Amino acid sequence: MKPGGNVFPRKLDRLLPLATKAEDLWIQDEHGNRYLDASGGPLVVSLGHGRKEIATAVYDQILNCDYTHPTMFTTSAVEDLARSLAAHSPPGIDRFYFMSGGAEAVETAIKMARQIHLENGRPRRFQLISRWHSYHGLTLGALAAAGRTAFRSPFAPMLKDVCHIPAPYCLRCSFGLHYPDCKLKCALALEEAIENLGPETVSAFIAETISGATLAAVPPPPGYFKKIREICDHYQVLLILDEVLCGLGRTGRWFAAEHYSVTPDLITMGKGLGGGAIAISAVGVLGRHFDAICSGSGSFVHGGTFSHHNVAAAAANAVIRIIEEENLIDRVHRHGKIIGEKLNRALSDHPHVADIRGKGFLWGIEFVKDKTTLDPYPRKEKIAERIWKSLFDHGVLAYSAAGFAGSDGDAIIYGPPYTISDDQIDFIVDALAQSLDEVSGSI
Ligand SMILES: Cc1ncc(COP(=O)(O)O)c(C=O)c1O
């Protein structure tokens, strides 16, 4: 099927409906069909669509001071945003470098880590360690870090060598172990990787605090990040937590790192920072690392035309104000539990549901062919895609994940805007139960 027009669309296997309106939690197409956005697109629309406060902030900023080159000026919008983020970030993270997309933030963090080592007289440190089943974006540097095989394969010869260790995915433990008897072997794998690479060569370890898009919302087991932090400290390896998806309130805390009392050296954020209305991402870094760059070479060798963008910063300031004024972190924390309870009540006994996991407003539901053996459906059945499509036909927009159990594995992710109502939660839970019955009953 060849789509018409001149757009090179994201999907070439189907014609995309024409969206004509997005308001609150609803998207409407040209035929008047309405869809409840239960994943905020790819977990990005955190405050609902069409927020006037963000639009006004953007409008005012454009009229007042739209673009100034970030090497020539700073503005109140950018300074205010950094100050707010410092107040909400893990302790000691008090400097923020702004970019546009999540992959850019990841690449910025990887480069920043390297330069921090250079400033500290450790020029041999350049290697990066990450995890399988991770997602860090699709630009070449971020993709090299990411551990999603299907996205990596076509470009594998072009990817920089990054060492991947197993993800903390207890349901399908790479070591065939069970928590807590495993003694967190998946965390200890970091130490082994550092030793194998040569500790004096390793720059950083990057991990999603809660595995998001690829594994479908898997929180780490207790003690995982404590162990990771100890290993990083021991080997002077910098810890980059990628919170592009799980930051900015998504899990019921400003940053998911708070759940695990872990302070990274660098933290990435994006998506919800602009509420989906505008592209903005950031890297937060510990003040002492910033100081090392300041008193060392005196500049971070990085940049971009749209870095530190005033209009994007104004939008993000409006987003943060809404989260604060509407007490949304607390709401996500409380209502997240309700979503979890409702999903469990409706689905946990289903013969094809293996796991319901998540935190706050980030939930993954994993489907299997056989619940007792956890055998997944063969990928060619495209179960996740079929459930996604059935939900779409019921007027519910979700996010699908696949290929995390070997090359099989199917899941649906729910990550609604923080303002979803109780009735809407019931609606999306009921729709999923119905779609699952329809799809699993038809195989
Ligand atoms: C954890 C994580 N990092 C990075 C990215 C890349 O962000 P973007 O799509 O804005 O480049 C994503 C996107 O889903 C993500 O989930």
The ligand as a MOL file (V3000), in Angstrom:
LIG
                    3D

  0  0  0     0  0            999 V3000
M  V30 BEGIN CTAB
M  V30 COUNTS 16 16 0 0 0
M  V30 BEGIN ATOM
M  V30 1 C 13.7330 6.0870 27.9590 0
M  V30 2 C 13.7310 6.7950 26.6400 0
M  V30 3 N 14.8370 7.4420 26.2480 0
M  V30 4 C 14.8970 8.1140 25.0820 0
M  V30 5 C 13.8060 8.1260 24.2310 0
M  V30 6 C 13.9060 8.8610 22.9110 0
M  V30 7 O 13.1220 9.9880 22.9390 0
M  V30 8 P 12.6900 10.6920 21.5580 0
M  V30 9 O 11.7250 9.7780 20.8930 0
M  V30 10 O 12.0860 11.9910 22.0060 0
M  V30 11 O 13.9470 10.8860 20.7870 0
M  V30 12 C 12.6370 7.4720 24.6000 0
M  V30 13 C 11.4610 7.4630 23.7110 0
M  V30 14 O 10.5450 6.7000 23.8710 0
M  V30 15 C 12.6020 6.7800 25.8290 0
M  V30 16 O 11.5110 6.0990 26.2160 0
M  V30 END ATOM
M  V30 BEGIN BOND
M  V30 1 1 1 2
M  V30 2 1 2 3
M  V30 3 2 2 15
M  V30 4 2 3 4
M  V30 5 1 4 5
M  V30 6 1 5 6
M  V30 7 2 5 12
M  V30 8 1 6 7
M  V30 9 1 7 8
M  V30 10 2 8 9
M  V30 11 1 8 10
M  V30 12 1 8 11
M  V30 13 1 12 13
M  V30 14 1 12 15
M  V30 15 2 13 14
M  V30 16 1 15 16
M  V30 END BOND
M  V30 END CTAB
M  END
